[in-house]
Amino acid sequence: MNLRFLVKRFAQTFVLTFTLLLGVYVVQGQDFRAAAVDALLWAFISASIFVGTALYYKKTSKPCALCRDDGE
């Protein structure tokens, strides 16, 4: 697992989570600017947890079903 893989996964997770949360917050009636700030915060937290979990699995040599496409 290299840095390029982790950055790619972080970006994919961040964009997907941000888009989903922003849509949910706006549909619920939250102001767009406040919804964007909340979505940015939670997208960053969730992407960080995702990458942290991948690093943990790599460190402990556990199988990671989400990390299969990195050539391992």
Biopython code that builds the backbone (N, CA, C, O; Angstrom):
import numpy as np
from Bio.PDB.StructureBuilder import StructureBuilder

atoms = [
    (1, "MET", "N", (0.861, -1.168, 0.000)),
    (1, "MET", "CA", (0.000, 0.000, 0.000)),
    (1, "MET", "C", (0.905, 1.228, 0.000)),
    (1, "MET", "O", (1.692, 1.431, 0.925)),
    (2, "ASN", "N", (0.789, 2.032, -1.029)),
    (2, "ASN", "CA", (1.651, 3.200, -1.133)),
    (2, "ASN", "C", (0.854, 4.487, -0.908)),
    (2, "ASN", "O", (-0.365, 4.467, -0.740)),
    (3, "LEU", "N", (1.574, 5.589, -0.911)),
    (3, "LEU", "CA", (0.953, 6.884, -0.655)),
    (3, "LEU", "C", (-0.082, 7.234, -1.721)),
    (3, "LEU", "O", (-1.130, 7.799, -1.409)),
    (4, "ARG", "N", (0.208, 6.903, -2.966)),
    (4, "ARG", "CA", (-0.734, 7.204, -4.057)),
    (4, "ARG", "C", (-2.072, 6.500, -3.834)),
    (4, "ARG", "O", (-3.134, 7.086, -4.040)),
    (5, "PHE", "N", (-2.005, 5.238, -3.409)),
    (5, "PHE", "CA", (-3.222, 4.479, -3.132)),
    (5, "PHE", "C", (-4.026, 5.140, -2.009)),
    (5, "PHE", "O", (-5.243, 5.289, -2.117)),
    (6, "LEU", "N", (-3.344, 5.534, -0.937)),
    (6, "LEU", "CA", (-4.038, 6.137, 0.200)),
    (6, "LEU", "C", (-4.664, 7.484, -0.161)),
    (6, "LEU", "O", (-5.786, 7.782, 0.250)),
    (7, "VAL", "N", (-3.945, 8.285, -0.922)),
    (7, "VAL", "CA", (-4.483, 9.589, -1.335)),
    (7, "VAL", "C", (-5.699, 9.397, -2.244)),
    (7, "VAL", "O", (-6.698, 10.105, -2.119)),
    (8, "LYS", "N", (-5.599, 8.432, -3.155)),
    (8, "LYS", "CA", (-6.716, 8.142, -4.063)),
    (8, "LYS", "C", (-7.950, 7.704, -3.273)),
    (8, "LYS", "O", (-9.055, 8.190, -3.514)),
    (9, "ARG", "N", (-7.750, 6.784, -2.329)),
    (9, "ARG", "CA", (-8.882, 6.315, -1.519)),
    (9, "ARG", "C", (-9.452, 7.426, -0.644)),
    (9, "ARG", "O", (-10.668, 7.522, -0.480)),
    (10, "PHE", "N", (-8.576, 8.272, -0.078)),
    (10, "PHE", "CA", (-9.050, 9.385, 0.728)),
    (10, "PHE", "C", (-9.922, 10.311, -0.117)),
    (10, "PHE", "O", (-11.005, 10.714, 0.308)),
    (11, "ALA", "N", (-9.443, 10.644, -1.312)),
    (11, "ALA", "CA", (-10.187, 11.555, -2.190)),
    (11, "ALA", "C", (-11.526, 10.955, -2.609)),
    (11, "ALA", "O", (-12.545, 11.645, -2.612)),
    (12, "GLN", "N", (-11.522, 9.674, -2.961)),
    (12, "GLN", "CA", (-12.769, 9.027, -3.374)),
    (12, "GLN", "C", (-13.776, 9.012, -2.228)),
    (12, "GLN", "O", (-14.948, 9.337, -2.418)),
    (13, "THR", "N", (-13.320, 8.640, -1.056)),
    (13, "THR", "CA", (-14.207, 8.581, 0.103)),
    (13, "THR", "C", (-14.712, 9.972, 0.467)),
    (13, "THR", "O", (-15.891, 10.149, 0.774)),
    (14, "PHE", "N", (-13.813, 10.962, 0.433)),
    (14, "PHE", "CA", (-14.179, 12.326, 0.782)),
    (14, "PHE", "C", (-15.241, 12.876, -0.163)),
    (14, "PHE", "O", (-16.252, 13.419, 0.285)),
    (15, "VAL", "N", (-15.016, 12.738, -1.469)),
    (15, "VAL", "CA", (-15.955, 13.284, -2.454)),
    (15, "VAL", "C", (-17.318, 12.608, -2.357)),
    (15, "VAL", "O", (-18.348, 13.282, -2.382)),
    (16, "LEU", "N", (-17.333, 11.287, -2.247)),
    (16, "LEU", "CA", (-18.592, 10.563, -2.152)),
    (16, "LEU", "C", (-19.363, 10.949, -0.892)),
    (16, "LEU", "O", (-20.566, 11.206, -0.950)),
    (17, "THR", "N", (-18.676, 10.989, 0.232)),
    (17, "THR", "CA", (-19.334, 11.337, 1.497)),
    (17, "THR", "C", (-19.816, 12.779, 1.483)),
    (17, "THR", "O", (-20.931, 13.065, 1.920)),
    (18, "PHE", "N", (-18.982, 13.694, 0.984)),
    (18, "PHE", "CA", (-19.372, 15.099, 0.928)),
    (18, "PHE", "C", (-20.627, 15.295, 0.085)),
    (18, "PHE", "O", (-21.556, 15.994, 0.490)),
    (19, "THR", "N", (-20.643, 14.675, -1.085)),
    (19, "THR", "CA", (-21.788, 14.816, -1.987)),
    (19, "THR", "C", (-23.059, 14.272, -1.352)),
    (19, "THR", "O", (-24.109, 14.914, -1.391)),
    (20, "LEU", "N", (-22.959, 13.110, -0.781)),
    (20, "LEU", "CA", (-24.117, 12.489, -0.146)),
    (20, "LEU", "C", (-24.630, 13.330, 1.023)),
    (20, "LEU", "O", (-25.827, 13.603, 1.115)),
    (21, "LEU", "N", (-23.727, 13.742, 1.913)),
    (21, "LEU", "CA", (-24.150, 14.525, 3.070)),
    (21, "LEU", "C", (-24.691, 15.897, 2.677)),
    (21, "LEU", "O", (-25.670, 16.370, 3.256)),
    (22, "LEU", "N", (-24.064, 16.530, 1.707)),
    (22, "LEU", "CA", (-24.559, 17.840, 1.271)),
    (22, "LEU", "C", (-25.981, 17.717, 0.736)),
    (22, "LEU", "O", (-26.840, 18.543, 1.045)),
    (23, "GLY", "N", (-26.223, 16.697, -0.056)),
    (23, "GLY", "CA", (-27.577, 16.479, -0.571)),
    (23, "GLY", "C", (-28.587, 16.240, 0.534)),
    (23, "GLY", "O", (-29.693, 16.780, 0.500)),
    (24, "VAL", "N", (-28.213, 15.440, 1.503)),
    (24, "VAL", "CA", (-29.122, 15.139, 2.616)),
    (24, "VAL", "C", (-29.408, 16.398, 3.425)),
    (24, "VAL", "O", (-30.560, 16.673, 3.761)),
    (25, "TYR", "N", (-28.363, 17.165, 3.741)),
    (25, "TYR", "CA", (-28.560, 18.378, 4.539)),
    (25, "TYR", "C", (-29.424, 19.405, 3.818)),
    (25, "TYR", "O", (-30.266, 20.053, 4.440)),
    (26, "VAL", "N", (-29.223, 19.559, 2.513)),
    (26, "VAL", "CA", (-30.010, 20.533, 1.751)),
    (26, "VAL", "C", (-31.466, 20.081, 1.656)),
    (26, "VAL", "O", (-32.379, 20.896, 1.787)),
    (27, "VAL", "N", (-31.685, 18.785, 1.428)),
    (27, "VAL", "CA", (-33.058, 18.275, 1.354)),
    (27, "VAL", "C", (-33.770, 18.444, 2.690)),
    (27, "VAL", "O", (-34.981, 18.657, 2.726)),
    (28, "GLN", "N", (-33.029, 18.349, 3.780)),
    (28, "GLN", "CA", (-33.635, 18.533, 5.104)),
    (28, "GLN", "C", (-33.972, 19.987, 5.390)),
    (28, "GLN", "O", (-34.643, 20.280, 6.379)),
    (29, "GLY", "N", (-33.515, 20.907, 4.536)),
    (29, "GLY", "CA", (-33.880, 22.307, 4.696)),
    (29, "GLY", "C", (-32.803, 23.166, 5.328)),
    (29, "GLY", "O", (-33.063, 24.320, 5.667)),
    (30, "GLN", "N", (-31.609, 22.639, 5.495)),
    (30, "GLN", "CA", (-30.518, 23.413, 6.079)),
    (30, "GLN", "C", (-29.990, 24.398, 5.039)),
    (30, "GLN", "O", (-29.965, 24.099, 3.845)),
    (31, "ASP", "N", (-29.570, 25.574, 5.502)),
    (31, "ASP", "CA", (-28.973, 26.575, 4.626)),
    (31, "ASP", "C", (-27.788, 25.959, 3.883)),
    (31, "ASP", "O", (-27.045, 25.166, 4.461)),
    (32, "PHE", "N", (-27.600, 26.318, 2.597)),
    (32, "PHE", "CA", (-26.573, 25.679, 1.767)),
    (32, "PHE", "C", (-25.172, 25.857, 2.346)),
    (32, "PHE", "O", (-24.382, 24.913, 2.356)),
    (33, "ARG", "N", (-24.861, 27.047, 2.824)),
    (33, "ARG", "CA", (-23.518, 27.297, 3.369)),
    (33, "ARG", "C", (-23.277, 26.475, 4.627)),
    (33, "ARG", "O", (-22.206, 25.888, 4.782)),
    (34, "ALA", "N", (-24.238, 26.423, 5.512)),
    (34, "ALA", "CA", (-24.097, 25.621, 6.734)),
    (34, "ALA", "C", (-24.037, 24.132, 6.393)),
    (34, "ALA", "O", (-23.297, 23.369, 7.013)),
    (35, "ALA", "N", (-24.824, 23.737, 5.402)),
    (35, "ALA", "CA", (-24.812, 22.339, 4.976)),
    (35, "ALA", "C", (-23.449, 21.971, 4.400)),
    (35, "ALA", "O", (-22.945, 20.877, 4.655)),
    (36, "ALA", "N", (-22.850, 22.871, 3.628)),
    (36, "ALA", "CA", (-21.538, 22.607, 3.038)),
    (36, "ALA", "C", (-20.461, 22.489, 4.114)),
    (36, "ALA", "O", (-19.592, 21.621, 4.026)),
    (37, "VAL", "N", (-20.509, 23.346, 5.120)),
    (37, "VAL", "CA", (-19.531, 23.285, 6.212)),
    (37, "VAL", "C", (-19.670, 21.976, 6.981)),
    (37, "VAL", "O", (-18.675, 21.306, 7.256)),
    (38, "ASP", "N", (-20.893, 21.614, 7.325)),
    (38, "ASP", "CA", (-21.122, 20.354, 8.037)),
    (38, "ASP", "C", (-20.688, 19.153, 7.202)),
    (38, "ASP", "O", (-20.062, 18.226, 7.714)),
    (39, "ALA", "N", (-21.023, 19.175, 5.922)),
    (39, "ALA", "CA", (-20.657, 18.068, 5.037)),
    (39, "ALA", "C", (-19.141, 17.970, 4.890)),
    (39, "ALA", "O", (-18.599, 16.864, 4.872)),
    (40, "LEU", "N", (-18.444, 19.105, 4.784)),
    (40, "LEU", "CA", (-16.982, 19.094, 4.704)),
    (40, "LEU", "C", (-16.363, 18.476, 5.957)),
    (40, "LEU", "O", (-15.453, 17.652, 5.867)),
    (41, "LEU", "N", (-16.857, 18.875, 7.103)),
    (41, "LEU", "CA", (-16.325, 18.351, 8.365)),
    (41, "LEU", "C", (-16.508, 16.842, 8.461)),
    (41, "LEU", "O", (-15.553, 16.115, 8.734)),
    (42, "TRP", "N", (-17.713, 16.378, 8.240)),
    (42, "TRP", "CA", (-17.992, 14.948, 8.379)),
    (42, "TRP", "C", (-17.367, 14.114, 7.270)),
    (42, "TRP", "O", (-17.017, 12.955, 7.493)),
    (43, "ALA", "N", (-17.223, 14.681, 6.092)),
    (43, "ALA", "CA", (-16.543, 13.967, 5.009)),
    (43, "ALA", "C", (-15.067, 13.797, 5.342)),
    (43, "ALA", "O", (-14.491, 12.737, 5.095)),
    (44, "PHE", "N", (-14.455, 14.829, 5.899)),
    (44, "PHE", "CA", (-13.051, 14.726, 6.298)),
    (44, "PHE", "C", (-12.870, 13.687, 7.400)),
    (44, "PHE", "O", (-11.933, 12.890, 7.351)),
    (45, "ILE", "N", (-13.746, 13.688, 8.379)),
    (45, "ILE", "CA", (-13.663, 12.717, 9.478)),
    (45, "ILE", "C", (-13.826, 11.301, 8.951)),
    (45, "ILE", "O", (-13.050, 10.416, 9.313)),
    (46, "SER", "N", (-14.818, 11.072, 8.104)),
    (46, "SER", "CA", (-15.066, 9.712, 7.612)),
    (46, "SER", "C", (-13.945, 9.232, 6.692)),
    (46, "SER", "O", (-13.570, 8.061, 6.749)),
    (47, "ALA", "N", (-13.404, 10.102, 5.851)),
    (47, "ALA", "CA", (-12.298, 9.707, 4.980)),
    (47, "ALA", "C", (-11.042, 9.416, 5.794)),
    (47, "ALA", "O", (-10.285, 8.500, 5.470)),
    (48, "SER", "N", (-10.823, 10.184, 6.838)),
    (48, "SER", "CA", (-9.672, 9.937, 7.712)),
    (48, "SER", "C", (-9.793, 8.600, 8.423)),
    (48, "SER", "O", (-8.807, 7.873, 8.542)),
    (49, "ILE", "N", (-10.972, 8.269, 8.892)),
    (49, "ILE", "CA", (-11.199, 6.969, 9.531)),
    (49, "ILE", "C", (-10.982, 5.843, 8.531)),
    (49, "ILE", "O", (-10.390, 4.817, 8.867)),
    (50, "PHE", "N", (-11.454, 6.026, 7.316)),
    (50, "PHE", "CA", (-11.286, 5.012, 6.278)),
    (50, "PHE", "C", (-9.811, 4.741, 6.014)),
    (50, "PHE", "O", (-9.392, 3.584, 5.994)),
    (51, "VAL", "N", (-9.018, 5.791, 5.810)),
    (51, "VAL", "CA", (-7.591, 5.632, 5.537)),
    (51, "VAL", "C", (-6.865, 5.103, 6.770)),
    (51, "VAL", "O", (-5.969, 4.267, 6.653)),
    (52, "GLY", "N", (-7.246, 5.581, 7.939)),
    (52, "GLY", "CA", (-6.635, 5.078, 9.169)),
    (52, "GLY", "C", (-6.871, 3.593, 9.358)),
    (52, "GLY", "O", (-5.979, 2.872, 9.804)),
    (53, "THR", "N", (-8.051, 3.139, 9.027)),
    (53, "THR", "CA", (-8.366, 1.714, 9.126)),
    (53, "THR", "C", (-7.538, 0.905, 8.136)),
    (53, "THR", "O", (-7.060, -0.179, 8.471)),
    (54, "ALA", "N", (-7.365, 1.417, 6.925)),
    (54, "ALA", "CA", (-6.536, 0.726, 5.936)),
    (54, "ALA", "C", (-5.096, 0.629, 6.419)),
    (54, "ALA", "O", (-4.457, -0.409, 6.247)),
    (55, "LEU", "N", (-4.577, 1.692, 7.018)),
    (55, "LEU", "CA", (-3.221, 1.659, 7.563)),
    (55, "LEU", "C", (-3.105, 0.678, 8.725)),
    (55, "LEU", "O", (-2.102, -0.025, 8.852)),
    (56, "TYR", "N", (-4.116, 0.633, 9.560)),
    (56, "TYR", "CA", (-4.119, -0.307, 10.680)),
    (56, "TYR", "C", (-4.087, -1.749, 10.186)),
    (56, "TYR", "O", (-3.326, -2.570, 10.698)),
    (57, "TYR", "N", (-4.913, -2.052, 9.193)),
    (57, "TYR", "CA", (-4.925, -3.408, 8.637)),
    (57, "TYR", "C", (-3.574, -3.759, 8.023)),
    (57, "TYR", "O", (-3.108, -4.892, 8.149)),
    (58, "LYS", "N", (-2.948, -2.794, 7.363)),
    (58, "LYS", "CA", (-1.638, -3.029, 6.774)),
    (58, "LYS", "C", (-0.592, -3.278, 7.861)),
    (58, "LYS", "O", (0.232, -4.184, 7.738)),
    (59, "LYS", "N", (-0.627, -2.480, 8.913)),
    (59, "LYS", "CA", (0.345, -2.595, 10.002)),
    (59, "LYS", "C", (0.223, -3.922, 10.727)),
    (59, "LYS", "O", (1.231, -4.515, 11.110)),
    (60, "THR", "N", (-1.000, -4.393, 10.919)),
    (60, "THR", "CA", (-1.221, -5.634, 11.661)),
    (60, "THR", "C", (-1.284, -6.858, 10.756)),
    (60, "THR", "O", (-1.555, -7.961, 11.230)),
    (61, "SER", "N", (-1.038, -6.680, 9.471)),
    (61, "SER", "CA", (-1.038, -7.765, 8.478)),
    (61, "SER", "C", (-2.349, -8.535, 8.431)),
    (61, "SER", "O", (-2.366, -9.748, 8.220)),
    (62, "LYS", "N", (-3.430, -7.825, 8.628)),
    (62, "LYS", "CA", (-4.759, -8.421, 8.519)),
    (62, "LYS", "C", (-5.250, -8.271, 7.082)),
    (62, "LYS", "O", (-4.889, -7.309, 6.404)),
    (63, "PRO", "N", (-6.069, -9.209, 6.612)),
    (63, "PRO", "CA", (-6.606, -9.059, 5.245)),
    (63, "PRO", "C", (-7.581, -7.884, 5.174)),
    (63, "PRO", "O", (-8.410, -7.690, 6.063)),
    (64, "CYS", "N", (-7.463, -7.122, 4.122)),
    (64, "CYS", "CA", (-8.309, -5.938, 3.931)),
    (64, "CYS", "C", (-9.036, -6.074, 2.604)),
    (64, "CYS", "O", (-8.432, -5.924, 1.542)),
    (65, "ALA", "N", (-10.322, -6.355, 2.661)),
    (65, "ALA", "CA", (-11.103, -6.544, 1.434)),
    (65, "ALA", "C", (-11.202, -5.259, 0.612)),
    (65, "ALA", "O", (-11.344, -5.318, -0.609)),
    (66, "LEU", "N", (-11.127, -4.105, 1.264)),
    (66, "LEU", "CA", (-11.219, -2.826, 0.557)),
    (66, "LEU", "C", (-9.899, -2.416, -0.074)),
    (66, "LEU", "O", (-9.864, -1.492, -0.887)),
    (67, "CYS", "N", (-8.818, -3.087, 0.286)),
    (67, "CYS", "CA", (-7.484, -2.692, -0.190)),
    (67, "CYS", "C", (-6.948, -3.643, -1.251)),
    (67, "CYS", "O", (-5.753, -3.597, -1.544)),
    (68, "ARG", "N", (-7.753, -4.482, -1.827)),
    (68, "ARG", "CA", (-7.269, -5.508, -2.748)),
    (68, "ARG", "C", (-6.678, -4.961, -4.040)),
    (68, "ARG", "O", (-5.780, -5.582, -4.608)),
    (69, "ASP", "N", (-7.147, -3.836, -4.513)),
    (69, "ASP", "CA", (-6.702, -3.375, -5.834)),
    (69, "ASP", "C", (-5.374, -2.643, -5.810)),
    (69, "ASP", "O", (-5.005, -2.046, -6.821)),
    (70, "ASP", "N", (-4.642, -2.657, -4.712)),
    (70, "ASP", "CA", (-3.373, -1.952, -4.673)),
    (70, "ASP", "C", (-2.188, -2.843, -4.999)),
    (70, "ASP", "O", (-1.043, -2.441, -4.797)),
    (71, "GLY", "N", (-2.441, -4.044, -5.499)),
    (71, "GLY", "CA", (-1.363, -4.896, -5.952)),
    (71, "GLY", "C", (-0.827, -5.843, -4.913)),
    (71, "GLY", "O", (0.180, -6.507, -5.159)),
    (72, "GLU", "N", (-1.458, -5.934, -3.758)),
    (72, "GLU", "CA", (-0.968, -6.840, -2.723)),
    (72, "GLU", "C", (-1.449, -8.245, -2.951)),
    (72, "GLU", "O", (-1.129, -9.141, -2.170)),
]
sb = StructureBuilder()
sb.init_structure("model")
sb.init_model(0)
sb.init_chain("A")
sb.init_seg("    ")
for serial, (resi, resn, name, xyz) in enumerate(atoms, 1):
    if name == "N":
        sb.init_residue(resn, " ", resi, " ")
    sb.init_atom(name, np.array(xyz, "f"), 0.0, 1.0, " ", f" {name:<3s}", serial, name[0])
structure = sb.get_structure()
